[in-house]
Amino acid sequence: MTPNPARAAGAEHESGRPAIGHRADFTVFAENPLATPATDLTGLPVVLTVADGRATHRDAGLRRNVGRGIRGRLAPLRPAARRGPGKG
């Protein structure tokens, strides 16, 4: 859920943005879907699916301990700095 629907549902304290303690729903593909031709998207292998913060599908080749031990030590997420004209 993105921020506006989370607010509308009264769930902004637990969803709507990527943050420690918030529920997460996402899918990880074996290849970048943004760099994949539209005709090939349905053939992209799914490596990991997380629903409500829990892995519901994990490819057998994916290491189980990836990301362990970092809870609470993640840097806060900040918006990328905007660049104006002529600033690179």
NORZICOR-V139693 format. One record per backbone hydrogen bond with DSSP energy under -0.5 kcal/mol. CO is the residue of the C=O (numbers start at 1). NH is the residue of the N-H. If there is no record, write none. Layout:
co,nh
CO,NH
CO,NH
//
This chain:
co,nh
1,16
2,6
3,7
4,8
5,9
6,11
6,12
7,10
11,14
11,15
14,23
16,3
17,19
19,22
24,53
26,50
27,29
28,47
28,48
31,33
32,35
33,36
37,40
37,41
38,41
40,43
41,44
45,30
45,47
47,59
48,28
49,56
49,57
50,26
51,54
54,51
57,49
59,62
63,66
65,68
67,70
70,73
82,84
84,87
//
